[in-house]
Amino acid sequence: MPSPIGHTLIGFCGFVLVSHRFIPAKELPLHRRLQLLASCIILANLPDIDVIPGIFMGHPGMYHRQATHSVLATVCLGWFTCFLAKRRFIPRSTPIWATALYASHIILDILVNDISPPFGLQLFWPAPEYFIAPVQIFPRFIYFSREAGMWAVFSPTNLLTFLQEMLLLAPLVGLSFLICRNSNRTKHSQI
């Protein structure tokens, strides 16, 4: 699966777009902007929460790429954020970007060169089939190995994975800034 850095870059893109489009970040105090940034990054990484039970059982990948990496989990998150928005605990636009950020994780994970069976994700969990894209553009990130344990995260292979992800995802970060800049120009020319 992509590294947390890859998912965090997408979370940052989400922050740039949501802070510009739905919530005018310039009107928010710094601590609120930081909360929004943290929320975007957490949502983009949230499906990987499934490694926590596996860590306690001695095998981090035991539940990885299953329930939390499914369409059902994405729909449940969207429904839950809609419920919160209706109760006015969060802004009305939150369900859109929260669901999109969560789904971005799943999309990235489907595009990974998975080398260990079962390949891909249990996209339609609880159905047992795993799905992977026919073309994988991201290298695999190694979270755990029997030899190195959790120290496998710091392997030379993962360092190359970090670099490849940054090269592949940096254009999306630039594109999100460009979209916001062009949108600002359009707004100012209409005034």
N, C-alpha and C positions, 0 to 999 in steps of 0.2 A: 504494500500500500504506500501511497505517497507519505512523505515525512510530515511531521507537524509544521515544519517550515512552509511546505507547499500549501497546506490547508490554511495556514496563517496568512500567507500572501493573498489568498482568495478572500479571507475574512477582511483584510485591509482594503481590498477592492470594494467589497460590500460596504465598508465604512465610508469610503470616499463617495460612493454613489448614493447611499442612503442619507448621509449627512448633507448632501447637496440637494437631492431630489425631494425627499419626504420630510426631513427635519432640518431646517436651516441652521447649520452648525455655527454660523457666525453669531447667531442670536443666543446660543447656549453658552453658559459659563464653562470654563476649562474643565472642571471636575465632571460635568455632564458629558462633555465631548469624550473624555477619557473613559467614562462608563460606557458610552456608546461604542467606542473602539473595542473595549474589552468584551462587550456583548457580542459584537460581530466576530471577533476572533474565537470566542468560546463556541458560538453556534457553528462556525466552520469546522471546528475540531470535535464537536460533541459526539458524533457517532462512534468515535474511538473510545468512548467511556466503557465499552464492552470488554476492554482488556483488564479492567480493574478486578472483576471477580476471578479471572484467569490467573492474575498475579497471586492472589491469595491461595489459589489451588496449585500453584507451582508451575503453571503452564499459561503464560499470558495470551496465547492465541486460541485458547480453548473455545471461547465464545465469539471471537473476533470475526467480523464480516458476516454476521448473522442478523439477529433481530434489529439491532440499532442501525444497520446498513440497508434497511428495506424501505420500500414504498410505504408500507404500513406505518413505520416509525415517523416518516416524513409527514404523512397525512395527520397522524396523532399530534405531532408538534404544531402543525398548522391549525388544527382544531383547538388545541389548548391555548395558543396565542390569540385566536379569535375570541375564545371565551374570556380571556383576560382583557382584551380590547373592549368587549361589550360591557364588562364590569368597570371600565374606565381606569384600570390599574396601569395600562400601558397605552401609548398612542394608537390610533386606529390603523395606521399604516404598518404597524409592527408585524402582523401575520404574514404580509407579503415578503418582506425582506428576511424575516426569521426562517420561513419555509425555504426560500431561495438559497440562503446560506447553508442550511442543513443539507439541502439537496445537492449543493455544489460538492460537498464531501463525497457523496455517493457517486456522482459523475466522475470525479477525479479518480476514485478507487476502481471504477470499472475500466478506466483507461490505463491501468498499471500492468506491467509485464509480470504477472504472477507466476512464480516458478514452483510453487508447492500446491499439490492438490488438497482440497478441491479448489479449482481455479475460479477466481472472481468472488462475487458476493451472492448471498442468499437474497436477491433483490425482491422476491415475492414471498419472503418469510411469512408464514410458517411452512410454505411449500419447500421441499428439500433441495430443489435444483439450484445450482449456482450459475451465475451469468457473468460473462466478461466480454468486453468489446472485441470485435474481430481484429482491430488495430490497437495496439497498446503503445502509447507515446511516453509514458512515464516509467522510469526504472523502479524496481522494487526497493523499498526501504526495509531494512532488517531491524526489528525491534528486539529480537531475542534469539539466541542460539544455545544449543546444549553445551557447547564448549565455553562460550564467553558469558552466558547468562544475559542479564540486562546490559552488560558492558558492550554488547554487540552494537548498540546504538552509536558508539564512537569508532566504529570500524572505518578503514579507508574506503571501503565500498560505499558506505553511507555518506562519506564526505563528497564523493563524486555524485551521488544521488542528490545531495543538497545543491550542488553547483548546477546540475542539469535542470532541476526543478526551478531554480532561480532564473536560469536562461529561458526556460519555456514559459514561465508565468510572469516575468517582469514586463513583457509587452502588454499583458492584461492590466497590470497596475498603471502603466503609462496610458493605456486606452481609457481607463476610468477617469484619470485626470483630464484627458483630452475631451471626453464627453462632457465633463462638468464645465470645463473652460468654454467650450462651444455653446453650451446651454446658457452660460452666463452672458455671453456676447449676444445671443438671441434675445434674452430677457431685456438687456440694456438697450438694444436697438428698437424694441417694441415700445419702450417708455417714451 
